[in-house]
Amino acid sequence: MDMLTSTDWQALLLSARVAAMATVIALPVGFAVACLLHFGKFRGKAFLEGAVNLPLVLPPVVVGYLLLLGLGENGLGPILKKFGLSILFTWYAAVLAAMVVGFPLLVRAIRIGLEGIDPQLILASSSLGAGRFDTLFNVVLPLTRRSLLAGASLMFARSLGEFGATIMIAGNIPGVTQTIPLAIYDYSGMVGGERLALGLCLASIVLSFVVLIGSDRLTRFRREAGAS
């Protein structure tokens, strides 16, 4: 890791913090939305599903620009200022960008887990007198732990690589909002920046591998613990 400068370490730590924060905040919301889309029967379900998946097909720059408009002076900006809140061009904006872009992957992974639940288990829970929330927390949630973990891993990894939406609403401020992709972008335009960019690329690959391998090992451990 001698190839990394102090600024690179700041970008690395900020990326990890942004990805972790985005994943933690989005996880309960993603679980609720996935349950709503899987079990719910209501008007506008197709619209909600389309809205959730829209960031998957939109260019991240478009997502970032829409967020910029929504949080700017012609959107929620004046309201946020009344409460002393400032989001644009702070690391909180980077968290928001990562949440929006990675959210569809999280919801999809959780829905795959929900689709694998035997409906008879839910019917049996209801027939034994359990309410909706009891069934949700005592039957559905334990059976979707693996998909929750998989979705969280995917979102964390996706958040580490977020660029387009982040640069639109958070900017590229070293030590403040500059994440790994933004730092690599800076180095790519510098004379002699190839070595520095390569160092960050390798660090990003290592971090992503650690997250994915850790998630896989934890899933296997829980599977073995459940089987014993």
Stockholm file with secondary structure:
# STOCKHOLM 1.0

chainA/1-228         MDMLTSTDWQALLLSARVAAMATVIALPVGFAVACLLHFGKFRGKAFLEGAVNLPLVLPPVVVGYLLLLGLGENGLGPILKKFGLSILFTWYAAVLAAMVVGFPLLVRAIRIGLEGIDPQLILASSSLGAGRFDTLFNVVLPLTRRSLLAGASLMFARSLGEFGATIMIAGNIPGVTQTIPLAIYDYSGMVGGERLALGLCLASIVLSFVVLIGSDRLTRFRREAGAS
#=GR chainA/1-228 SS CTTCCHHHHHHHHHHHHHHHHHHHHHHHHHHHHHHHHHHCCCTTHHHHHHHHHHHHHSCHHHHHHHHHHHHSTTTTHHHHHHTTCCCTTSHHHHHHHHHHHHHHHHHHHHHHHHHTSCHHHHHHHHHTTCCHHHHIIIIIHHHTHHHHHHHHHHHHHHHHTCCHHHHHHTCCCTTTTCCHHHHHHHHHTSTTCHHHHHHHHHHHHHHHHHHHHHHHHHHHHHHHHHHC
#=GC SS_cons         CTTCCHHHHHHHHHHHHHHHHHHHHHHHHHHHHHHHHHHCCCTTHHHHHHHHHHHHHSCHHHHHHHHHHHHSTTTTHHHHHHTTCCCTTSHHHHHHHHHHHHHHHHHHHHHHHHHTSCHHHHHHHHHTTCCHHHHIIIIIHHHTHHHHHHHHHHHHHHHHTCCHHHHHHTCCCTTTTCCHHHHHHHHHTSTTCHHHHHHHHHHHHHHHHHHHHHHHHHHHHHHHHHHC
//
